[in-house]
Amino acid sequence: MREFARFLGRSPDTASVEDLRRYQLHLVDHGTSPVSLNHTITGLKFFFEVTLERPELMTRMHPVRMPRTLPVVLSPDEV
């Protein structure tokens, strides 16, 4: 929330849907990893839905899908 407030330049409880969208784009543009981005979205979601009781602000914020990779299977010689 501190980083979001710093990005806005004002109290986060005055944020709009557009502010949230701009913040998400800001994070992506600055190379934030998908895991960190999802943690940030979860924190914002809790703040707006539970603390402020304003769930309508989070309707367009969705977690980032992360590609799933298969584990490397070792051959008997490698084991």
MMTF fields as JSON, N, C-alpha, C and O atoms, coordinates in Angstrom:
{
  "mmtfVersion": "1.0.0",
  "mmtfProducer": "UNKNOWN",
  "numBonds": 315,
  "numAtoms": 316,
  "numGroups": 79,
  "numChains": 1,
  "numModels": 1,
  "chainsPerModel": [1],
  "groupsPerChain": [79],
  "chainIdList": ["A"],
  "bondAtomList": [4, 2, 8, 6, 12, 10, 16, 14, 20, 18, 24, 22, 28, 26, 32, 30, 36, 34, 40, 38, 44, 42, 48, 46, 52, 50, 56, 54, 60, 58, 64, 62, 68, 66, 72, 70, 76, 74, 80, 78, 84, 82, 88, 86, 92, 90, 96, 94, 100, 98, 104, 102, 108, 106, 112, 110, 116, 114, 120, 118, 124, 122, 128, 126, 132, 130, 136, 134, 140, 138, 144, 142, 148, 146, 152, 150, 156, 154, 160, 158, 164, 162, 168, 166, 172, 170, 176, 174, 180, 178, 184, 182, 188, 186, 192, 190, 196, 194, 200, 198, 204, 202, 208, 206, 212, 210, 216, 214, 220, 218, 224, 222, 228, 226, 232, 230, 236, 234, 240, 238, 244, 242, 248, 246, 252, 250, 256, 254, 260, 258, 264, 262, 268, 266, 272, 270, 276, 274, 280, 278, 284, 282, 288, 286, 292, 290, 296, 294, 300, 298, 304, 302, 308, 306, 312, 310],
  "bondOrderList": [1, 1, 1, 1, 1, 1, 1, 1, 1, 1, 1, 1, 1, 1, 1, 1, 1, 1, 1, 1, 1, 1, 1, 1, 1, 1, 1, 1, 1, 1, 1, 1, 1, 1, 1, 1, 1, 1, 1, 1, 1, 1, 1, 1, 1, 1, 1, 1, 1, 1, 1, 1, 1, 1, 1, 1, 1, 1, 1, 1, 1, 1, 1, 1, 1, 1, 1, 1, 1, 1, 1, 1, 1, 1, 1, 1, 1, 1],
  "groupList": [{"groupName": "MET", "atomNameList": ["N", "CA", "C", "O"], "elementList": ["N", "C", "C", "O"], "formalChargeList": [0, 0, 0, 0], "bondAtomList": [1, 0, 2, 1, 3, 2], "bondOrderList": [1, 1, 2], "singleLetterCode": "M", "chemCompType": "L-PEPTIDE LINKING"}, {"groupName": "ARG", "atomNameList": ["N", "CA", "C", "O"], "elementList": ["N", "C", "C", "O"], "formalChargeList": [0, 0, 0, 0], "bondAtomList": [1, 0, 2, 1, 3, 2], "bondOrderList": [1, 1, 2], "singleLetterCode": "R", "chemCompType": "L-PEPTIDE LINKING"}, {"groupName": "GLU", "atomNameList": ["N", "CA", "C", "O"], "elementList": ["N", "C", "C", "O"], "formalChargeList": [0, 0, 0, 0], "bondAtomList": [1, 0, 2, 1, 3, 2], "bondOrderList": [1, 1, 2], "singleLetterCode": "E", "chemCompType": "L-PEPTIDE LINKING"}, {"groupName": "PHE", "atomNameList": ["N", "CA", "C", "O"], "elementList": ["N", "C", "C", "O"], "formalChargeList": [0, 0, 0, 0], "bondAtomList": [1, 0, 2, 1, 3, 2], "bondOrderList": [1, 1, 2], "singleLetterCode": "F", "chemCompType": "L-PEPTIDE LINKING"}, {"groupName": "ALA", "atomNameList": ["N", "CA", "C", "O"], "elementList": ["N", "C", "C", "O"], "formalChargeList": [0, 0, 0, 0], "bondAtomList": [1, 0, 2, 1, 3, 2], "bondOrderList": [1, 1, 2], "singleLetterCode": "A", "chemCompType": "L-PEPTIDE LINKING"}, {"groupName": "LEU", "atomNameList": ["N", "CA", "C", "O"], "elementList": ["N", "C", "C", "O"], "formalChargeList": [0, 0, 0, 0], "bondAtomList": [1, 0, 2, 1, 3, 2], "bondOrderList": [1, 1, 2], "singleLetterCode": "L", "chemCompType": "L-PEPTIDE LINKING"}, {"groupName": "GLY", "atomNameList": ["N", "CA", "C", "O"], "elementList": ["N", "C", "C", "O"], "formalChargeList": [0, 0, 0, 0], "bondAtomList": [1, 0, 2, 1, 3, 2], "bondOrderList": [1, 1, 2], "singleLetterCode": "G", "chemCompType": "PEPTIDE LINKING"}, {"groupName": "SER", "atomNameList": ["N", "CA", "C", "O"], "elementList": ["N", "C", "C", "O"], "formalChargeList": [0, 0, 0, 0], "bondAtomList": [1, 0, 2, 1, 3, 2], "bondOrderList": [1, 1, 2], "singleLetterCode": "S", "chemCompType": "L-PEPTIDE LINKING"}, {"groupName": "PRO", "atomNameList": ["N", "CA", "C", "O"], "elementList": ["N", "C", "C", "O"], "formalChargeList": [0, 0, 0, 0], "bondAtomList": [1, 0, 2, 1, 3, 2], "bondOrderList": [1, 1, 2], "singleLetterCode": "P", "chemCompType": "L-PEPTIDE LINKING"}, {"groupName": "ASP", "atomNameList": ["N", "CA", "C", "O"], "elementList": ["N", "C", "C", "O"], "formalChargeList": [0, 0, 0, 0], "bondAtomList": [1, 0, 2, 1, 3, 2], "bondOrderList": [1, 1, 2], "singleLetterCode": "D", "chemCompType": "L-PEPTIDE LINKING"}, {"groupName": "THR", "atomNameList": ["N", "CA", "C", "O"], "elementList": ["N", "C", "C", "O"], "formalChargeList": [0, 0, 0, 0], "bondAtomList": [1, 0, 2, 1, 3, 2], "bondOrderList": [1, 1, 2], "singleLetterCode": "T", "chemCompType": "L-PEPTIDE LINKING"}, {"groupName": "VAL", "atomNameList": ["N", "CA", "C", "O"], "elementList": ["N", "C", "C", "O"], "formalChargeList": [0, 0, 0, 0], "bondAtomList": [1, 0, 2, 1, 3, 2], "bondOrderList": [1, 1, 2], "singleLetterCode": "V", "chemCompType": "L-PEPTIDE LINKING"}, {"groupName": "TYR", "atomNameList": ["N", "CA", "C", "O"], "elementList": ["N", "C", "C", "O"], "formalChargeList": [0, 0, 0, 0], "bondAtomList": [1, 0, 2, 1, 3, 2], "bondOrderList": [1, 1, 2], "singleLetterCode": "Y", "chemCompType": "L-PEPTIDE LINKING"}, {"groupName": "GLN", "atomNameList": ["N", "CA", "C", "O"], "elementList": ["N", "C", "C", "O"], "formalChargeList": [0, 0, 0, 0], "bondAtomList": [1, 0, 2, 1, 3, 2], "bondOrderList": [1, 1, 2], "singleLetterCode": "Q", "chemCompType": "L-PEPTIDE LINKING"}, {"groupName": "HIS", "atomNameList": ["N", "CA", "C", "O"], "elementList": ["N", "C", "C", "O"], "formalChargeList": [0, 0, 0, 0], "bondAtomList": [1, 0, 2, 1, 3, 2], "bondOrderList": [1, 1, 2], "singleLetterCode": "H", "chemCompType": "L-PEPTIDE LINKING"}, {"groupName": "ASN", "atomNameList": ["N", "CA", "C", "O"], "elementList": ["N", "C", "C", "O"], "formalChargeList": [0, 0, 0, 0], "bondAtomList": [1, 0, 2, 1, 3, 2], "bondOrderList": [1, 1, 2], "singleLetterCode": "N", "chemCompType": "L-PEPTIDE LINKING"}, {"groupName": "ILE", "atomNameList": ["N", "CA", "C", "O"], "elementList": ["N", "C", "C", "O"], "formalChargeList": [0, 0, 0, 0], "bondAtomList": [1, 0, 2, 1, 3, 2], "bondOrderList": [1, 1, 2], "singleLetterCode": "I", "chemCompType": "L-PEPTIDE LINKING"}, {"groupName": "LYS", "atomNameList": ["N", "CA", "C", "O"], "elementList": ["N", "C", "C", "O"], "formalChargeList": [0, 0, 0, 0], "bondAtomList": [1, 0, 2, 1, 3, 2], "bondOrderList": [1, 1, 2], "singleLetterCode": "K", "chemCompType": "L-PEPTIDE LINKING"}],
  "groupTypeList": [0, 1, 2, 3, 4, 1, 3, 5, 6, 1, 7, 8, 9, 10, 4, 7, 11, 2, 9, 5, 1, 1, 12, 13, 5, 14, 5, 11, 9, 14, 6, 10, 7, 8, 11, 7, 5, 15, 14, 10, 16, 10, 6, 5, 17, 3, 3, 3, 2, 11, 10, 5, 2, 1, 8, 2, 5, 0, 10, 1, 0, 14, 8, 11, 1, 0, 8, 1, 10, 5, 8, 11, 11, 5, 7, 8, 9, 2, 11],
  "groupIdList": [1, 2, 3, 4, 5, 6, 7, 8, 9, 10, 11, 12, 13, 14, 15, 16, 17, 18, 19, 20, 21, 22, 23, 24, 25, 26, 27, 28, 29, 30, 31, 32, 33, 34, 35, 36, 37, 38, 39, 40, 41, 42, 43, 44, 45, 46, 47, 48, 49, 50, 51, 52, 53, 54, 55, 56, 57, 58, 59, 60, 61, 62, 63, 64, 65, 66, 67, 68, 69, 70, 71, 72, 73, 74, 75, 76, 77, 78, 79],
  "secStructList": [7, 2, 2, 2, 2, 2, 2, 2, 6, 1, 7, 4, 4, 4, 7, 7, 2, 2, 2, 2, 2, 2, 2, 2, 2, 2, 2, 2, 2, 6, 6, 7, 7, 2, 2, 2, 2, 2, 2, 2, 2, 2, 2, 2, 2, 2, 0, 0, 0, 0, 0, 1, 7, 7, 4, 4, 4, 4, 6, 6, 7, 7, 7, 7, 7, 7, 7, 7, 7, 7, 7, 7, 7, 7, 7, 6, 6, 6, 7],
  "xCoordList": [0.824, 0.0, 0.87, 0.506, 2.011, 2.906, 3.377, 3.409, 3.741, 4.188, 3.051, 3.273, 1.848, 0.7, 0.402, 0.116, 0.467, 0.245, 1.325, 1.038, 2.559, 3.649, 3.425, 3.677, 2.954, 2.66, 1.556, 1.656, 0.496, -0.633, -0.289, -0.735, 0.5, 0.797, -0.296, -0.336, -1.182, -2.259, -2.699, -2.138, -3.683, -4.16, -4.757, -5.504, -4.444, -4.963, -6.477, -7.066, -7.114, -8.573, -9.318, -10.54, -8.601, -9.227, -9.006, -9.34, -8.45, -8.102, -9.34, -10.403, -9.171, -10.233, -9.801, -8.671, -10.696, -10.38, -9.234, -8.351, -9.25, -8.187, -6.84, -5.815, -6.826, -5.577, -5.008, -3.798, -5.865, -5.414, -4.859, -3.85, -5.506, -5.029, -3.666, -2.765, -3.522, -2.238, -1.138, 0.0, -1.467, -0.467, -0.031, 1.155, -0.978, -0.632, 0.266, 1.242, -0.051, 0.794, 2.177, 3.183, 2.218, 3.49, 4.37, 5.57, 3.766, 4.532, 5.056, 6.205, 4.228, 4.64, 5.761, 6.736, 5.626, 6.643, 7.991, 9.035, 7.974, 9.212, 9.756, 10.648, 9.224, 9.797, 9.445, 10.195, 8.338, 7.915, 7.595, 6.91, 8.086, 7.859, 6.381, 5.673, 5.914, 4.511, 4.131, 3.014, 5.042, 4.758, 4.558, 3.602, 5.45, 5.326, 4.086, 3.422, 3.779, 2.579, 1.321, 0.4, 1.28, 0.132, 0.023, -1.083, 1.153, 1.127, 0.579, -0.206, 0.987, 0.508, -0.991, -1.711, -1.466, -2.896, -3.69, -4.769, -3.171, -3.856, -3.95, -4.994, -2.869, -2.893, -3.869, -4.609, -3.875, -4.817, -6.256, -7.149, -6.463, -7.809, -8.309, -9.46, -7.462, -7.861, -8.185, -9.197, -7.333, -7.535, -8.86, -9.627, -9.127, -10.335, -11.602, -12.659, -11.523, -12.733, -13.081, -14.254, -12.094, -12.363, -12.293, -13.22, -11.192, -10.996, -11.926, -12.595, -11.976, -12.79, -14.2, -15.055, -14.439, -15.741, -16.128, -17.252, -15.167, -15.388, -14.932, -13.976, -15.602, -15.141, -15.251, -14.595, -16.063, -16.233, -14.93, -14.779, -13.995, -12.73, -11.835, -10.985, -12.021, -11.132, -11.701, -11.117, -12.815, -13.442, -12.58, -12.693, -11.727, -10.906, -9.485, -8.696, -9.14, -7.8, -7.807, -8.508, -7.031, -6.97, -5.525, -4.596, -5.338, -3.974, -3.346, -4.041, -2.041, -1.29, -1.1, -0.667, -1.424, -1.212, 0.279, 0.933, 0.79, 2.194, 2.289, 1.549, 3.191, 3.316, 3.807, 4.692, 3.213, 3.633, 4.665, 4.493, 5.725, 6.774, 6.832, 6.587, 7.153, 7.284, 8.644, 9.624, 8.701, 10.007, 10.926, 10.464, 12.205, 13.185, 13.298, 13.54, 13.119, 13.219, 14.63, 15.09, 15.307, 16.672, 16.696, 15.837, 17.68, 17.84, 18.47, 19.009, 18.414, 19.052, 20.55, 21.081, 21.23, 22.656, 22.896, 23.884, 22.008, 22.163, 21.883, 22.43, 21.021, 20.696, 21.895, 21.865],
  "yCoordList": [-1.189, 0.0, 1.255, 2.278, 1.161, 2.317, 2.697, 3.874, 1.685, 1.956, 2.503, 3.375, 1.997, 2.484, 3.933, 4.751, 4.253, 5.629, 6.56, 7.692, 6.071, 6.879, 7.107, 8.2, 6.079, 6.21, 7.233, 8.062, 7.175, 8.094, 9.525, 10.484, 9.651, 10.977, 11.486, 12.668, 10.582, 10.935, 9.662, 8.589, 9.787, 8.643, 7.58, 7.921, 6.299, 5.25, 5.072, 4.517, 5.527, 5.36, 6.284, 6.185, 7.188, 8.069, 7.565, 8.26, 6.367, 5.835, 5.486, 5.183, 5.537, 5.156, 3.904, 3.439, 3.371, 2.204, 2.538, 1.711, 3.729, 4.161, 4.244, 3.895, 4.703, 4.753, 3.352, 3.151, 2.394, 1.015, 0.444, -0.261, 0.743, 0.272, 0.873, 0.172, 2.175, 2.837, 2.262, 2.114, 1.932, 1.362, -0.019, -0.346, -0.826, -2.153, -2.034, -2.775, -1.12, -0.899, -0.382, -0.756, 0.469, 0.99, -0.156, -0.195, -1.081, -2.215, -3.098, -3.541, -3.351, -4.185, -3.492, -4.137, -2.196, -1.446, -1.424, -1.33, -1.51, -1.479, -2.877, -3.041, -3.885, -5.23, -6.025, -6.921, -5.723, -6.48, -7.907, -8.125, -8.878, -10.282, -10.629, -9.972, -11.657, -12.062, -12.43, -12.149, -13.048, -13.42, -12.167, -12.086, -11.198, -9.952, -9.176, -8.565, -9.199, -8.518, -9.144, -8.428, -10.457, -11.129, -10.847, -10.714, -10.755, -10.393, -8.985, -8.735, -8.08, -6.697, -6.628, -5.93, -7.347, -7.358, -7.935, -7.436, -8.976, -9.569, -8.571, -8.468, -7.838, -6.834, -5.71, -5.278, -5.235, -4.181, -4.684, -3.964, -5.926, -6.51, -6.563, -6.217, -6.989, -7.028, -5.626, -5.422, -4.668, -3.303, -2.729, -2.172, -2.867, -2.259, -3.05, -2.456, -4.382, -5.177, -5.356, -5.284, -5.587, -5.874, -4.61, -4.304, -3.882, -2.72, -1.572, -1.025, -1.2, -0.052, -0.427, 0.443, -1.722, -2.217, -1.549, -1.078, -1.52, -0.966, -1.977, -1.715, -3.13, -4.177, -3.792, -4.402, -2.794, -2.409, -1.895, -1.913, -1.44, -0.937, -2.062, -1.831, -3.264, -4.362, -5.275, -6.321, -4.909, -5.804, -6.053, -7.113, -5.113, -5.278, -5.726, -5.912, -5.902, -6.348, -7.87, -8.428, -8.526, -9.977, -10.424, -9.765, -11.544, -12.058, -12.412, -12.734, -12.349, -12.672, -14.188, -14.802, -14.772, -16.216, -16.464, -15.792, -17.438, -17.791, -19.118, -20.055, -19.203, -20.458, -21.576, -21.388, -22.72, -23.885, -24.648, -24.873, -25.04, -25.794, -27.198, -27.413, -28.127, -29.508, -29.7, -29.071, -30.57, -30.818, -31.58, -32.297, -31.42, -32.136, -33.546, -33.739, -34.527, -35.926, -36.401, -36.323, -36.894, -37.362, -38.773, -39.596, -39.036, -40.393, -41.235, -40.685, -42.562, -43.434, -43.134, -43.216, -42.786, -42.474, -41.191, -41.086, -40.221, -38.939, -39.089, -38.358, -40.05, -40.275, -40.894, -41.178],
  "zCoordList": [0.0, 0.0, 0.0, -0.58, 0.651, 0.701, -0.706, -1.063, -1.498, -2.866, -3.73, -4.57, -3.527, -4.282, -3.913, -4.787, -2.625, -2.177, -2.744, -3.133, -2.784, -3.339, -4.833, -5.342, -5.533, -6.958, -7.194, -8.099, -6.376, -6.536, -6.136, -6.767, -5.092, -4.563, -3.641, -3.3, -3.24, -2.306, -1.586, -1.809, -0.74, 0.021, -0.901, -1.819, -0.678, -1.556, -1.493, -2.42, -0.428, -0.345, -1.299, -1.417, -1.988, -2.979, -4.405, -5.365, -4.55, -5.869, -6.681, -6.139, -7.991, -8.918, -9.673, -9.526, -10.471, -11.29, -12.246, -12.476, -12.793, -13.708, -12.997, -13.582, -11.739, -10.963, -10.773, -10.886, -10.488, -10.303, -11.604, -11.592, -12.713, -14.007, -14.337, -14.798, -14.097, -14.357, -13.475, -13.922, -12.211, -11.307, -11.778, -11.731, -12.23, -12.73, -13.964, -14.089, -14.867, -16.049, -15.65, -16.251, -14.646, -14.133, -13.627, -13.902, -12.891, -12.368, -13.497, -13.46, -14.486, -15.617, -16.398, -16.786, -16.626, -17.371, -16.656, -17.301, -15.33, -14.565, -14.287, -13.454, -14.981, -14.896, -13.656, -13.269, -13.033, -11.864, -12.281, -13.28, -11.522, -11.867, -11.7, -10.936, -12.41, -12.274, -10.837, -10.402, -10.108, -8.719, -7.87, -7.099, -8.005, -7.237, -7.649, -6.812, -8.926, -9.41, -8.805, -8.411, -8.732, -8.128, -6.636, -6.111, -5.949, -4.526, -4.339, -3.425, -5.195, -5.122, -5.374, -4.66, -6.386, -6.697, -5.533, -5.212, -4.901, -3.748, -2.596, -1.951, -2.332, -1.276, -1.57, -0.686, -2.812, -3.205, -3.107, -2.662, -3.529, -3.473, -2.034, -1.768, -1.106, 0.3, 0.801, 1.471, 0.478, 0.949, 0.462, 1.246, -0.842, -1.387, -1.103, -0.892, -1.092, -0.879, 0.589, 0.955, 1.433, 2.845, 3.695, 4.444, 3.573, 4.435, 4.082, 4.958, 2.805, 2.388, 1.94, 1.777, 1.742, 1.261, -0.06, -0.231, -0.99, -2.328, -3.381, -4.111, -3.47, -4.399, -5.866, -6.71, -6.189, -7.592, -8.205, -9.427, -7.383, -7.908, -8.431, -9.291, -7.921, -8.282, -9.365, -9.646, -9.973, -10.943, -12.172, -12.787, -12.548, -13.75, -13.45, -14.376, -12.193, -11.817, -11.693, -10.849, -12.531, -12.519, -12.317, -12.783, -11.621, -11.447, -12.785, -13.748, -12.828, -14.029, -14.081, -13.106, -15.212, -15.378, -15.592, -16.39, -14.863, -14.994, -15.74, -15.439, -16.706, -17.452, -16.54, -15.706, -16.724, -15.945, -16.746, -17.944, -16.092, -16.768, -16.189, -15.002, -17.039, -16.596, -15.948, -16.347, -14.95, -14.319, -15.267, -16.155, -15.073, -15.871, -15.312, -14.121, -16.188, -15.769, -16.081, -17.221, -15.051, -15.224, -15.777, -15.461, -16.597, -17.106, -16.006, -15.046, -16.126, -15.115, -14.953, -13.846, -16.055, -15.946, -15.163, -14.436, -15.302, -14.586, -13.092, -12.267, -12.763, -11.345, -10.69, -9.492]
}
